[in-house]
Structure formats: structure tokens, C-alpha cells
């Protein structure tokens, strides 16, 4: 996903393709976390709830992300 790639741009350096290395897996998680925070910030989740959005589908539509991405964000 593009947001995760931007997360790599802003949070990591170097070649992290070898997933056998612990540091590379950590950097991958950091980039993914960056994407989650940028696309689904807590204040937006609260705002959506306050506006009456209750289902996962509605929340994903409101935030402009997929349901799968939203689910991963909340995990």
C-alpha cells in the first residue's frame, strides 16, 4: 500500500528486504504503524463515532480506507 511505502520513506533507511533479520521486521512494523496513524488517527475515529458511524464498513468509508486496513489499524 502506498501509505506504508511513505512510512518507509519517513521512518527507515537502507535495504530492509531480508525479513529474516529482526531489525528489518521491526522497521517494517514501524512503517506500517506510521501508515495506520496517518490514515486512521484516533481523533478521526472518535469524530466518526460522534457523528453516528457504527459499522466497520461505514467507518472505513468515512476514513477513506479499506475495511481490512481499518481492522489492522484497530488490532
PDB file of N, H, CA, C and O in Angstrom:
ATOM      1  N   UNK A   1       0.835  -1.165   0.000  1.00  0.00           N
ATOM      2  CA  UNK A   1       0.000   0.000   0.000  1.00  0.00           C
ATOM      3  C   UNK A   1       0.885   1.235   0.000  1.00  0.00           C
ATOM      4  O   UNK A   1       1.984   1.220   0.554  1.00  0.00           O
ATOM      5  N   UNK A   2       0.422   2.263  -0.598  1.00  0.00           N
ATOM      6  H   UNK A   2      -0.471   2.275  -1.048  1.00  0.00           H
ATOM      7  CA  UNK A   2       1.204   3.482  -0.766  1.00  0.00           C
ATOM      8  C   UNK A   2       1.535   4.132   0.571  1.00  0.00           C
ATOM      9  O   UNK A   2       2.655   4.607   0.764  1.00  0.00           O
ATOM     10  N   UNK A   3       0.579   4.162   1.499  1.00  0.00           N
ATOM     11  H   UNK A   3      -0.331   3.777   1.342  1.00  0.00           H
ATOM     12  CA  UNK A   3       0.831   4.793   2.795  1.00  0.00           C
ATOM     13  C   UNK A   3       1.980   4.101   3.526  1.00  0.00           C
ATOM     14  O   UNK A   3       2.794   4.763   4.169  1.00  0.00           O
ATOM     15  N   UNK A   4       2.047   2.803   3.433  1.00  0.00           N
ATOM     16  H   UNK A   4       1.385   2.265   2.910  1.00  0.00           H
ATOM     17  CA  UNK A   4       3.146   2.076   4.089  1.00  0.00           C
ATOM     18  C   UNK A   4       4.478   2.409   3.429  1.00  0.00           C
ATOM     19  O   UNK A   4       5.498   2.539   4.105  1.00  0.00           O
ATOM     20  N   UNK A   5       4.465   2.546   2.119  1.00  0.00           N
ATOM     21  H   UNK A   5       3.636   2.441   1.569  1.00  0.00           H
ATOM     22  CA  UNK A   5       5.702   2.916   1.426  1.00  0.00           C
ATOM     23  C   UNK A   5       6.160   4.307   1.844  1.00  0.00           C
ATOM     24  O   UNK A   5       7.357   4.553   1.989  1.00  0.00           O
ATOM     25  N   UNK A   6       5.212   5.212   2.037  1.00  0.00           N
ATOM     26  H   UNK A   6       4.239   5.012   1.919  1.00  0.00           H
ATOM     27  CA  UNK A   6       5.576   6.532   2.557  1.00  0.00           C
ATOM     28  C   UNK A   6       6.120   6.409   3.973  1.00  0.00           C
ATOM     29  O   UNK A   6       7.037   7.132   4.361  1.00  0.00           O
ATOM     30  N   UNK A   7       5.548   5.487   4.738  1.00  0.00           N
ATOM     31  H   UNK A   7       4.803   4.900   4.423  1.00  0.00           H
ATOM     32  CA  UNK A   7       6.062   5.222   6.072  1.00  0.00           C
ATOM     33  C   UNK A   7       7.518   4.784   6.027  1.00  0.00           C
ATOM     34  O   UNK A   7       8.315   5.181   6.878  1.00  0.00           O
ATOM     35  N   UNK A   8       7.868   3.970   5.042  1.00  0.00           N
ATOM     36  H   UNK A   8       7.221   3.648   4.351  1.00  0.00           H
ATOM     37  CA  UNK A   8       9.276   3.572   4.876  1.00  0.00           C
ATOM     38  C   UNK A   8      10.130   4.788   4.560  1.00  0.00           C
ATOM     39  O   UNK A   8      11.233   4.936   5.085  1.00  0.00           O
ATOM     40  N   UNK A   9       9.621   5.648   3.708  1.00  0.00           N
ATOM     41  H   UNK A   9       8.725   5.527   3.281  1.00  0.00           H
ATOM     42  CA  UNK A   9      10.366   6.846   3.324  1.00  0.00           C
ATOM     43  C   UNK A   9      10.663   7.720   4.540  1.00  0.00           C
ATOM     44  O   UNK A   9      11.774   8.230   4.686  1.00  0.00           O
ATOM     45  N   UNK A  10       9.670   7.892   5.411  1.00  0.00           N
ATOM     46  H   UNK A  10       8.767   7.478   5.293  1.00  0.00           H
ATOM     47  CA  UNK A  10       9.819   8.780   6.553  1.00  0.00           C
ATOM     48  C   UNK A  10      10.435   8.129   7.790  1.00  0.00           C
ATOM     49  O   UNK A  10      10.903   8.842   8.677  1.00  0.00           O
ATOM     50  N   UNK A  11      10.449   6.801   7.875  1.00  0.00           N
ATOM     51  H   UNK A  11      10.069   6.222   7.153  1.00  0.00           H
ATOM     52  CA  UNK A  11      10.898   6.183   9.125  1.00  0.00           C
ATOM     53  C   UNK A  11      12.074   5.223   9.000  1.00  0.00           C
ATOM     54  O   UNK A  11      12.655   4.854  10.021  1.00  0.00           O
ATOM     55  N   UNK A  12      12.445   4.807   7.809  1.00  0.00           N
ATOM     56  H   UNK A  12      11.973   5.107   6.980  1.00  0.00           H
ATOM     57  CA  UNK A  12      13.524   3.817   7.692  1.00  0.00           C
ATOM     58  C   UNK A  12      14.583   4.261   6.694  1.00  0.00           C
ATOM     59  O   UNK A  12      14.368   5.150   5.870  1.00  0.00           O
ATOM     60  N   UNK A  13      15.728   3.612   6.801  1.00  0.00           N
ATOM     61  H   UNK A  13      15.903   2.890   7.471  1.00  0.00           H
ATOM     62  CA  UNK A  13      16.816   3.848   5.849  1.00  0.00           C
ATOM     63  C   UNK A  13      17.442   2.518   5.467  1.00  0.00           C
ATOM     64  O   UNK A  13      17.446   1.573   6.256  1.00  0.00           O
ATOM     65  N   UNK A  14      17.954   2.454   4.289  1.00  0.00           N
ATOM     66  H   UNK A  14      17.950   3.222   3.649  1.00  0.00           H
ATOM     67  CA  UNK A  14      18.667   1.256   3.865  1.00  0.00           C
ATOM     68  C   UNK A  14      17.774   0.172   3.313  1.00  0.00           C
ATOM     69  O   UNK A  14      16.570   0.354   3.128  1.00  0.00           O
ATOM     70  N   UNK A  15      18.391  -0.946   3.059  1.00  0.00           N
ATOM     71  H   UNK A  15      19.369  -1.093   3.209  1.00  0.00           H
ATOM     72  CA  UNK A  15      17.718  -2.099   2.481  1.00  0.00           C
ATOM     73  C   UNK A  15      17.171  -2.983   3.599  1.00  0.00           C
ATOM     74  O   UNK A  15      17.933  -3.512   4.409  1.00  0.00           O
ATOM     75  N   UNK A  16      15.843  -3.142   3.640  1.00  0.00           N
ATOM     76  H   UNK A  16      15.224  -2.713   2.982  1.00  0.00           H
ATOM     77  CA  UNK A  16      15.234  -3.960   4.683  1.00  0.00           C
ATOM     78  C   UNK A  16      14.485  -5.156   4.077  1.00  0.00           C
ATOM     79  O   UNK A  16      13.523  -5.653   4.662  1.00  0.00           O
ATOM     80  N   UNK A  17      14.927  -5.602   2.925  1.00  0.00           N
ATOM     81  H   UNK A  17      15.709  -5.198   2.450  1.00  0.00           H
ATOM     82  CA  UNK A  17      14.244  -6.684   2.228  1.00  0.00           C
ATOM     83  C   UNK A  17      14.402  -8.044   2.905  1.00  0.00           C
ATOM     84  O   UNK A  17      13.519  -8.893   2.783  1.00  0.00           O
ATOM     85  N   UNK A  18      15.488  -8.264   3.603  1.00  0.00           N
ATOM     86  H   UNK A  18      16.205  -7.574   3.702  1.00  0.00           H
ATOM     87  CA  UNK A  18      15.719  -9.562   4.250  1.00  0.00           C
ATOM     88  C   UNK A  18      14.889  -9.646   5.533  1.00  0.00           C
ATOM     89  O   UNK A  18      15.280  -9.101   6.565  1.00  0.00           O
ATOM     90  N   UNK A  19      13.749 -10.327   5.466  1.00  0.00           N
ATOM     91  H   UNK A  19      13.432 -10.770   4.628  1.00  0.00           H
ATOM     92  CA  UNK A  19      12.819 -10.414   6.594  1.00  0.00           C
ATOM     93  C   UNK A  19      13.284 -11.391   7.672  1.00  0.00           C
ATOM     94  O   UNK A  19      12.635 -11.522   8.710  1.00  0.00           O
ATOM     95  N   UNK A  20      14.392 -12.069   7.435  1.00  0.00           N
ATOM     96  H   UNK A  20      14.919 -11.962   6.592  1.00  0.00           H
ATOM     97  CA  UNK A  20      14.936 -12.967   8.449  1.00  0.00           C
ATOM     98  C   UNK A  20      15.598 -12.182   9.583  1.00  0.00           C
ATOM     99  O   UNK A  20      15.739 -12.687  10.697  1.00  0.00           O
ATOM    100  N   UNK A  21      15.997 -10.961   9.293  1.00  0.00           N
ATOM    101  H   UNK A  21      15.882 -10.551   8.388  1.00  0.00           H
ATOM    102  CA  UNK A  21      16.653 -10.123  10.300  1.00  0.00           C
ATOM    103  C   UNK A  21      15.588  -9.420  11.152  1.00  0.00           C
ATOM    104  O   UNK A  21      14.648  -8.816  10.635  1.00  0.00           O
ATOM    105  N   UNK A  22      15.764  -9.517  12.442  1.00  0.00           N
ATOM    106  H   UNK A  22      16.527 -10.008  12.863  1.00  0.00           H
ATOM    107  CA  UNK A  22      14.809  -8.929  13.379  1.00  0.00           C
ATOM    108  C   UNK A  22      14.659  -7.425  13.162  1.00  0.00           C
ATOM    109  O   UNK A  22      13.539  -6.914  13.186  1.00  0.00           O
ATOM    110  N   UNK A  23      15.734  -6.726  12.958  1.00  0.00           N
ATOM    111  H   UNK A  23      16.643  -7.142  12.939  1.00  0.00           H
ATOM    112  CA  UNK A  23      15.668  -5.269  12.787  1.00  0.00           C
ATOM    113  C   UNK A  23      14.825  -4.896  11.572  1.00  0.00           C
ATOM    114  O   UNK A  23      14.098  -3.903  11.601  1.00  0.00           O
ATOM    115  N   UNK A  24      14.917  -5.683  10.512  1.00  0.00           N
ATOM    116  H   UNK A  24      15.508  -6.490  10.488  1.00  0.00           H
ATOM    117  CA  UNK A  24      14.130  -5.397   9.310  1.00  0.00           C
ATOM    118  C   UNK A  24      12.637  -5.593   9.568  1.00  0.00           C
ATOM    119  O   UNK A  24      11.812  -4.827   9.070  1.00  0.00           O
ATOM    120  N   UNK A  25      12.297  -6.603  10.334  1.00  0.00           N
ATOM    121  H   UNK A  25      12.967  -7.225  10.738  1.00  0.00           H
ATOM    122  CA  UNK A  25      10.885  -6.811  10.677  1.00  0.00           C
ATOM    123  C   UNK A  25      10.366  -5.669  11.551  1.00  0.00           C
ATOM    124  O   UNK A  25       9.222  -5.237  11.410  1.00  0.00           O
ATOM    125  N   UNK A  26      11.214  -5.192  12.447  1.00  0.00           N
ATOM    126  H   UNK A  26      12.143  -5.543  12.562  1.00  0.00           H
ATOM    127  CA  UNK A  26      10.830  -4.064  13.303  1.00  0.00           C
ATOM    128  C   UNK A  26      10.618  -2.799  12.469  1.00  0.00           C
ATOM    129  O   UNK A  26       9.670  -2.047  12.695  1.00  0.00           O
ATOM    130  N   UNK A  27      11.499  -2.578  11.516  1.00  0.00           N
ATOM    131  H   UNK A  27      12.269  -3.189  11.333  1.00  0.00           H
ATOM    132  CA  UNK A  27      11.366  -1.396  10.655  1.00  0.00           C
ATOM    133  C   UNK A  27      10.116  -1.498   9.787  1.00  0.00           C
ATOM    134  O   UNK A  27       9.467  -0.492   9.503  1.00  0.00           O
ATOM    135  N   UNK A  28       9.789  -2.694   9.374  1.00  0.00           N
ATOM    136  H   UNK A  28      10.316  -3.511   9.604  1.00  0.00           H
ATOM    137  CA  UNK A  28       8.565  -2.917   8.591  1.00  0.00           C
ATOM    138  C   UNK A  28       7.341  -2.561   9.439  1.00  0.00           C
ATOM    139  O   UNK A  28       6.422  -1.891   8.970  1.00  0.00           O
ATOM    140  N   UNK A  29       7.344  -3.016  10.685  1.00  0.00           N
ATOM    141  H   UNK A  29       8.091  -3.561  11.066  1.00  0.00           H
ATOM    142  CA  UNK A  29       6.236  -2.692  11.595  1.00  0.00           C
ATOM    143  C   UNK A  29       6.142  -1.195  11.844  1.00  0.00           C
ATOM    144  O   UNK A  29       5.041  -0.649  11.928  1.00  0.00           O
ATOM    145  N   UNK A  30       7.287  -0.524  11.965  1.00  0.00           N
ATOM    146  H   UNK A  30       8.181  -0.968  11.896  1.00  0.00           H
ATOM    147  CA  UNK A  30       7.297   0.925  12.202  1.00  0.00           C
ATOM    148  C   UNK A  30       6.671   1.665  11.017  1.00  0.00           C
ATOM    149  O   UNK A  30       5.899   2.604  11.209  1.00  0.00           O
ATOM    150  N   UNK A  31       6.997   1.251   9.814  1.00  0.00           N
ATOM    151  H   UNK A  31       7.624   0.488   9.657  1.00  0.00           H
ATOM    152  CA  UNK A  31       6.437   1.892   8.622  1.00  0.00           C
ATOM    153  C   UNK A  31       4.932   1.654   8.545  1.00  0.00           C
ATOM    154  O   UNK A  31       4.181   2.559   8.181  1.00  0.00           O
ATOM    155  N   UNK A  32       4.489   0.453   8.882  1.00  0.00           N
ATOM    156  H   UNK A  32       5.099  -0.282   9.178  1.00  0.00           H
ATOM    157  CA  UNK A  32       3.066   0.126   8.868  1.00  0.00           C
ATOM    158  C   UNK A  32       2.325   0.943   9.937  1.00  0.00           C
ATOM    159  O   UNK A  32       1.227   1.441   9.690  1.00  0.00           O
ATOM    160  N   UNK A  33       2.928   1.075  11.115  1.00  0.00           N
ATOM    161  H   UNK A  33       3.820   0.670  11.315  1.00  0.00           H
ATOM    162  CA  UNK A  33       2.327   1.872  12.193  1.00  0.00           C
ATOM    163  C   UNK A  33       2.204   3.329  11.775  1.00  0.00           C
ATOM    164  O   UNK A  33       1.214   3.987  12.095  1.00  0.00           O
ATOM    165  N   UNK A  34       3.197   3.830  11.069  1.00  0.00           N
ATOM    166  H   UNK A  34       4.001   3.295  10.809  1.00  0.00           H
ATOM    167  CA  UNK A  34       3.152   5.204  10.568  1.00  0.00           C
ATOM    168  C   UNK A  34       1.949   5.384   9.645  1.00  0.00           C
ATOM    169  O   UNK A  34       1.230   6.379   9.734  1.00  0.00           O
ATOM    170  N   UNK A  35       1.743   4.416   8.765  1.00  0.00           N
ATOM    171  H   UNK A  35       2.327   3.608   8.694  1.00  0.00           H
ATOM    172  CA  UNK A  35       0.610   4.473   7.833  1.00  0.00           C
ATOM    173  C   UNK A  35      -0.711   4.440   8.589  1.00  0.00           C
ATOM    174  O   UNK A  35      -1.628   5.196   8.268  1.00  0.00           O
ATOM    175  N   UNK A  36      -0.815   3.565   9.594  1.00  0.00           N
ATOM    176  H   UNK A  36      -0.070   2.951   9.854  1.00  0.00           H
ATOM    177  CA  UNK A  36      -2.041   3.487  10.384  1.00  0.00           C
ATOM    178  C   UNK A  36      -2.336   4.827  11.058  1.00  0.00           C
ATOM    179  O   UNK A  36      -3.476   5.290  11.045  1.00  0.00           O
ATOM    180  N   UNK A  37      -1.327   5.442  11.639  1.00  0.00           N
ATOM    181  H   UNK A  37      -0.401   5.066  11.649  1.00  0.00           H
ATOM    182  CA  UNK A  37      -1.528   6.708  12.338  1.00  0.00           C
ATOM    183  C   UNK A  37      -1.903   7.838  11.384  1.00  0.00           C
ATOM    184  O   UNK A  37      -2.709   8.703  11.726  1.00  0.00           O
ATOM    185  N   UNK A  38      -1.329   7.830  10.210  1.00  0.00           N
ATOM    186  H   UNK A  38      -0.674   7.128   9.932  1.00  0.00           H
ATOM    187  CA  UNK A  38      -1.623   8.896   9.248  1.00  0.00           C
ATOM    188  C   UNK A  38      -3.017   8.773   8.645  1.00  0.00           C
ATOM    189  O   UNK A  38      -3.698   9.780   8.451  1.00  0.00           O
ATOM    190  N   UNK A  39      -3.450   7.543   8.345  1.00  0.00           N
ATOM    191  H   UNK A  39      -2.896   6.726   8.503  1.00  0.00           H
ATOM    192  CA  UNK A  39      -4.727   7.353   7.665  1.00  0.00           C
ATOM    193  C   UNK A  39      -5.909   7.175   8.607  1.00  0.00           C
ATOM    194  O   UNK A  39      -7.050   7.446   8.231  1.00  0.00           O
ATOM    195  N   UNK A  40      -5.645   6.723   9.825  1.00  0.00           N
ATOM    196  H   UNK A  40      -4.718   6.503  10.130  1.00  0.00           H
ATOM    197  CA  UNK A  40      -6.740   6.500  10.776  1.00  0.00           C
ATOM    198  C   UNK A  40      -6.367   7.029  12.159  1.00  0.00           C
ATOM    199  O   UNK A  40      -6.281   6.258  13.114  1.00  0.00           O
ATOM    200  N   UNK A  41      -6.144   8.337  12.273  1.00  0.00           N
ATOM    201  H   UNK A  41      -6.213   8.964  11.497  1.00  0.00           H
ATOM    202  CA  UNK A  41      -5.766   8.870  13.583  1.00  0.00           C
ATOM    203  C   UNK A  41      -6.918   8.737  14.585  1.00  0.00           C
ATOM    204  O   UNK A  41      -8.089   8.720  14.205  1.00  0.00           O
ATOM    205  N   UNK A  42      -6.568   8.646  15.844  1.00  0.00           N
ATOM    206  H   UNK A  42      -5.617   8.660  16.152  1.00  0.00           H
ATOM    207  CA  UNK A  42      -7.549   8.441  16.897  1.00  0.00           C
ATOM    208  C   UNK A  42      -8.624   9.524  16.905  1.00  0.00           C
ATOM    209  O   UNK A  42      -9.801   9.222  17.103  1.00  0.00           O
ATOM    210  N   UNK A  43      -8.239  10.768  16.695  1.00  0.00           N
ATOM    211  H   UNK A  43      -7.283  11.014  16.534  1.00  0.00           H
ATOM    212  CA  UNK A  43      -9.240  11.845  16.707  1.00  0.00           C
ATOM    213  C   UNK A  43     -10.275  11.677  15.592  1.00  0.00           C
ATOM    214  O   UNK A  43     -11.439  12.036  15.770  1.00  0.00           O
ATOM    215  N   UNK A  44      -9.862  11.138  14.451  1.00  0.00           N
ATOM    216  H   UNK A  44      -8.917  10.847  14.306  1.00  0.00           H
ATOM    217  CA  UNK A  44     -10.811  10.880  13.359  1.00  0.00           C
ATOM    218  C   UNK A  44     -11.757   9.736  13.705  1.00  0.00           C
ATOM    219  O   UNK A  44     -12.941   9.783  13.372  1.00  0.00           O
ATOM    220  N   UNK A  45     -11.228   8.695  14.382  1.00  0.00           N
ATOM    221  H   UNK A  45     -10.266   8.657  14.652  1.00  0.00           H
ATOM    222  CA  UNK A  45     -12.074   7.589  14.810  1.00  0.00           C
ATOM    223  C   UNK A  45     -13.125   8.079  15.799  1.00  0.00           C
ATOM    224  O   UNK A  45     -14.290   7.687  15.721  1.00  0.00           O
ATOM    225  N   UNK A  46     -12.715   8.929  16.721  1.00  0.00           N
ATOM    226  H   UNK A  46     -11.769   9.248  16.784  1.00  0.00           H
ATOM    227  CA  UNK A  46     -13.648   9.487  17.704  1.00  0.00           C
ATOM    228  C   UNK A  46     -14.670  10.382  17.017  1.00  0.00           C
ATOM    229  O   UNK A  46     -15.860  10.322  17.326  1.00  0.00           O
ATOM    230  N   UNK A  47     -14.214  11.202  16.095  1.00  0.00           N
ATOM    231  H   UNK A  47     -13.248  11.251  15.844  1.00  0.00           H
ATOM    232  CA  UNK A  47     -15.113  12.084  15.344  1.00  0.00           C
ATOM    233  C   UNK A  47     -16.158  11.270  14.585  1.00  0.00           C
ATOM    234  O   UNK A  47     -17.336  11.625  14.583  1.00  0.00           O
ATOM    235  N   UNK A  48     -15.745  10.205  13.954  1.00  0.00           N
ATOM    236  H   UNK A  48     -14.788   9.917  13.956  1.00  0.00           H
ATOM    237  CA  UNK A  48     -16.675   9.350  13.211  1.00  0.00           C
ATOM    238  C   UNK A  48     -17.702   8.744  14.162  1.00  0.00           C
ATOM    239  O   UNK A  48     -18.892   8.709  13.849  1.00  0.00           O
ATOM    240  N   UNK A  49     -17.260   8.277  15.297  1.00  0.00           N
ATOM    241  H   UNK A  49     -16.294   8.305  15.551  1.00  0.00           H
ATOM    242  CA  UNK A  49     -18.181   7.697  16.285  1.00  0.00           C
ATOM    243  C   UNK A  49     -19.188   8.749  16.758  1.00  0.00           C
ATOM    244  O   UNK A  49     -20.381   8.469  16.875  1.00  0.00           O
ATOM    245  N   UNK A  50     -18.704   9.939  17.025  1.00  0.00           N
ATOM    246  H   UNK A  50     -17.735  10.167  16.930  1.00  0.00           H
ATOM    247  CA  UNK A  50     -19.587  11.022  17.476  1.00  0.00           C
ATOM    248  C   UNK A  50     -20.597  11.440  16.415  1.00  0.00           C
ATOM    249  O   UNK A  50     -21.656  11.978  16.739  1.00  0.00           O
ATOM    250  N   UNK A  51     -20.275  11.196  15.162  1.00  0.00           N
ATOM    251  H   UNK A  51     -19.415  10.760  14.899  1.00  0.00           H
ATOM    252  CA  UNK A  51     -21.196  11.516  14.069  1.00  0.00           C
ATOM    253  C   UNK A  51     -22.174  10.373  13.793  1.00  0.00           C
ATOM    254  O   UNK A  51     -22.964  10.440  12.852  1.00  0.00           O
ATOM    255  N   UNK A  52     -22.116   9.330  14.611  1.00  0.00           N
ATOM    256  H   UNK A  52     -21.474   9.275  15.376  1.00  0.00           H
ATOM    257  CA  UNK A  52     -23.081   8.244  14.497  1.00  0.00           C
ATOM    258  C   UNK A  52     -22.652   7.073  13.649  1.00  0.00           C
ATOM    259  O   UNK A  52     -23.457   6.185  13.369  1.00  0.00           O
ATOM    260  N   UNK A  53     -21.410   7.053  13.239  1.00  0.00           N
ATOM    261  H   UNK A  53     -20.756   7.774  13.467  1.00  0.00           H
ATOM    262  CA  UNK A  53     -20.922   5.939  12.430  1.00  0.00           C
ATOM    263  C   UNK A  53     -20.612   4.774  13.358  1.00  0.00           C
ATOM    264  O   UNK A  53     -19.831   4.908  14.299  1.00  0.00           O
ATOM    265  N   UNK A  54     -21.233   3.629  13.084  1.00  0.00           N
ATOM    266  H   UNK A  54     -21.867   3.520  12.319  1.00  0.00           H
ATOM    267  CA  UNK A  54     -21.092   2.492  13.987  1.00  0.00           C
ATOM    268  C   UNK A  54     -20.528   1.238  13.332  1.00  0.00           C
ATOM    269  O   UNK A  54     -19.838   0.468  14.000  1.00  0.00           O
ATOM    270  N   UNK A  55     -20.790   1.010  12.072  1.00  0.00           N
ATOM    271  H   UNK A  55     -21.350   1.636  11.529  1.00  0.00           H
ATOM    272  CA  UNK A  55     -20.322  -0.229  11.447  1.00  0.00           C
ATOM    273  C   UNK A  55     -18.910  -0.060  10.884  1.00  0.00           C
ATOM    274  O   UNK A  55     -18.462   1.048  10.587  1.00  0.00           O
ATOM    275  N   UNK A  56     -18.237  -1.182  10.750  1.00  0.00           N
ATOM    276  H   UNK A  56     -18.601  -2.082  10.991  1.00  0.00           H
ATOM    277  CA  UNK A  56     -16.884  -1.176  10.195  1.00  0.00           C
ATOM    278  C   UNK A  56     -16.886  -0.625   8.771  1.00  0.00           C
ATOM    279  O   UNK A  56     -15.997   0.136   8.388  1.00  0.00           O
ATOM    280  N   UNK A  57     -17.889  -1.015   7.997  1.00  0.00           N
ATOM    281  H   UNK A  57     -18.611  -1.633   8.308  1.00  0.00           H
ATOM    282  CA  UNK A  57     -17.979  -0.537   6.610  1.00  0.00           C
ATOM    283  C   UNK A  57     -18.123   0.986   6.573  1.00  0.00           C
ATOM    284  O   UNK A  57     -17.416   1.660   5.824  1.00  0.00           O
ATOM    285  N   UNK A  58     -19.031   1.521   7.374  1.00  0.00           N
ATOM    286  H   UNK A  58     -19.605   0.973   7.982  1.00  0.00           H
ATOM    287  CA  UNK A  58     -19.242   2.972   7.403  1.00  0.00           C
ATOM    288  C   UNK A  58     -17.987   3.707   7.853  1.00  0.00           C
ATOM    289  O   UNK A  58     -17.637   4.753   7.309  1.00  0.00           O
ATOM    290  N   UNK A  59     -17.317   3.147   8.853  1.00  0.00           N
ATOM    291  H   UNK A  59     -17.602   2.297   9.296  1.00  0.00           H
ATOM    292  CA  UNK A  59     -16.099   3.767   9.371  1.00  0.00           C
ATOM    293  C   UNK A  59     -15.015   3.787   8.300  1.00  0.00           C
ATOM    294  O   UNK A  59     -14.337   4.799   8.123  1.00  0.00           O
ATOM    295  N   UNK A  60     -14.850   2.686   7.591  1.00  0.00           N
ATOM    296  H   UNK A  60     -15.401   1.864   7.735  1.00  0.00           H
ATOM    297  CA  UNK A  60     -13.846   2.621   6.530  1.00  0.00           C
ATOM    298  C   UNK A  60     -14.166   3.623   5.424  1.00  0.00           C
ATOM    299  O   UNK A  60     -13.274   4.301   4.915  1.00  0.00           O
ATOM    300  N   UNK A  61     -15.436   3.711   5.057  1.00  0.00           N
ATOM    301  H   UNK A  61     -16.161   3.160   5.470  1.00  0.00           H
ATOM    302  CA  UNK A  61     -15.854   4.677   4.036  1.00  0.00           C
ATOM    303  C   UNK A  61     -15.570   6.106   4.499  1.00  0.00           C
ATOM    304  O   UNK A  61     -15.067   6.927   3.732  1.00  0.00           O
ATOM    305  N   UNK A  62     -15.889   6.388   5.728  1.00  0.00           N
ATOM    306  H   UNK A  62     -16.298   5.722   6.351  1.00  0.00           H
ATOM    307  CA  UNK A  62     -15.694   7.722   6.300  1.00  0.00           C
ATOM    308  C   UNK A  62     -14.215   8.114   6.275  1.00  0.00           C
ATOM    309  O   UNK A  62     -13.868   9.252   5.960  1.00  0.00           O
ATOM    310  N   UNK A  63     -13.358   7.161   6.607  1.00  0.00           N
ATOM    311  H   UNK A  63     -13.640   6.236   6.863  1.00  0.00           H
ATOM    312  CA  UNK A  63     -11.925   7.438   6.680  1.00  0.00           C
ATOM    313  C   UNK A  63     -11.217   7.310   5.332  1.00  0.00           C
ATOM    314  O   UNK A  63     -10.084   7.765   5.171  1.00  0.00           O
ATOM    315  N   UNK A  64     -11.893   6.688   4.369  1.00  0.00           N
ATOM    316  H   UNK A  64     -12.813   6.319   4.500  1.00  0.00           H
ATOM    317  CA  UNK A  64     -11.294   6.528   3.048  1.00  0.00           C
ATOM    318  C   UNK A  64     -10.266   5.413   2.987  1.00  0.00           C
ATOM    319  O   UNK A  64      -9.285   5.501   2.249  1.00  0.00           O
ATOM    320  N   UNK A  65     -10.496   4.359   3.768  1.00  0.00           N
ATOM    321  H   UNK A  65     -11.293   4.287   4.367  1.00  0.00           H
ATOM    322  CA  UNK A  65      -9.599   3.206   3.769  1.00  0.00           C
ATOM    323  C   UNK A  65     -10.433   1.947   3.556  1.00  0.00           C
ATOM    324  O   UNK A  65     -11.662   1.996   3.583  1.00  0.00           O
ATOM    325  N   UNK A  66      -9.767   0.838   3.347  1.00  0.00           N
ATOM    326  H   UNK A  66      -8.768   0.799   3.325  1.00  0.00           H
ATOM    327  CA  UNK A  66     -10.494  -0.423   3.202  1.00  0.00           C
ATOM    328  C   UNK A  66     -10.862  -0.958   4.593  1.00  0.00           C
ATOM    329  O   UNK A  66     -10.272  -0.566   5.599  1.00  0.00           O
ATOM    330  N   UNK A  67     -11.838  -1.850   4.623  1.00  0.00           N
ATOM    331  H   UNK A  67     -12.317  -2.169   3.805  1.00  0.00           H
ATOM    332  CA  UNK A  67     -12.210  -2.477   5.893  1.00  0.00           C
ATOM    333  C   UNK A  67     -11.035  -3.272   6.449  1.00  0.00           C
ATOM    334  O   UNK A  67     -10.802  -3.280   7.658  1.00  0.00           O
ATOM    335  N   UNK A  68     -10.317  -3.921   5.591  1.00  0.00           N
ATOM    336  H   UNK A  68     -10.507  -3.914   4.609  1.00  0.00           H
ATOM    337  CA  UNK A  68      -9.162  -4.718   6.021  1.00  0.00           C
ATOM    338  C   UNK A  68      -8.103  -3.833   6.682  1.00  0.00           C
ATOM    339  O   UNK A  68      -7.537  -4.204   7.710  1.00  0.00           O
ATOM    340  N   UNK A  69      -7.838  -2.671   6.096  1.00  0.00           N
ATOM    341  H   UNK A  69      -8.298  -2.370   5.261  1.00  0.00           H
ATOM    342  CA  UNK A  69      -6.868  -1.734   6.656  1.00  0.00           C
ATOM    343  C   UNK A  69      -7.354  -1.223   8.010  1.00  0.00           C
ATOM    344  O   UNK A  69      -6.582  -1.136   8.964  1.00  0.00           O
ATOM    345  N   UNK A  70      -8.636  -0.889   8.083  1.00  0.00           N
ATOM    346  H   UNK A  70      -9.263  -0.959   7.308  1.00  0.00           H
ATOM    347  CA  UNK A  70      -9.217  -0.404   9.339  1.00  0.00           C
ATOM    348  C   UNK A  70      -9.107  -1.472  10.423  1.00  0.00           C
ATOM    349  O   UNK A  70      -8.766  -1.160  11.564  1.00  0.00           O
ATOM    350  N   UNK A  71      -9.384  -2.700  10.088  1.00  0.00           N
ATOM    351  H   UNK A  71      -9.661  -2.953   9.161  1.00  0.00           H
ATOM    352  CA  UNK A  71      -9.305  -3.797  11.034  1.00  0.00           C
ATOM    353  C   UNK A  71      -7.867  -3.966  11.542  1.00  0.00           C
ATOM    354  O   UNK A  71      -7.647  -4.178  12.735  1.00  0.00           O
ATOM    355  N   UNK A  72      -6.909  -3.872  10.644  1.00  0.00           N
ATOM    356  H   UNK A  72      -7.088  -3.700   9.676  1.00  0.00           H
ATOM    357  CA  UNK A  72      -5.499  -3.979  11.034  1.00  0.00           C
ATOM    358  C   UNK A  72      -5.095  -2.816  11.925  1.00  0.00           C
ATOM    359  O   UNK A  72      -4.283  -2.978  12.835  1.00  0.00           O
ATOM    360  N   UNK A  73      -5.654  -1.656  11.667  1.00  0.00           N
ATOM    361  H   UNK A  73      -6.314  -1.524  10.928  1.00  0.00           H
ATOM    362  CA  UNK A  73      -5.358  -0.475  12.477  1.00  0.00           C
ATOM    363  C   UNK A  73      -5.822  -0.670  13.907  1.00  0.00           C
ATOM    364  O   UNK A  73      -5.110  -0.315  14.847  1.00  0.00           O
ATOM    365  N   UNK A  74      -6.989  -1.220  14.076  1.00  0.00           N
ATOM    366  H   UNK A  74      -7.567  -1.508  13.312  1.00  0.00           H
ATOM    367  CA  UNK A  74      -7.581  -1.360  15.396  1.00  0.00           C
ATOM    368  C   UNK A  74      -6.942  -2.496  16.183  1.00  0.00           C
ATOM    369  O   UNK A  74      -6.933  -2.463  17.413  1.00  0.00           O
ATOM    370  N   UNK A  75      -6.418  -3.480  15.508  1.00  0.00           N
ATOM    371  H   UNK A  75      -6.425  -3.508  14.508  1.00  0.00           H
ATOM    372  CA  UNK A  75      -5.776  -4.617  16.202  1.00  0.00           C
ATOM    373  C   UNK A  75      -4.677  -4.185  17.041  1.00  0.00           C
ATOM    374  O   UNK A  75      -4.035  -5.011  17.690  1.00  0.00           O
TER     375      UNK A  75
END
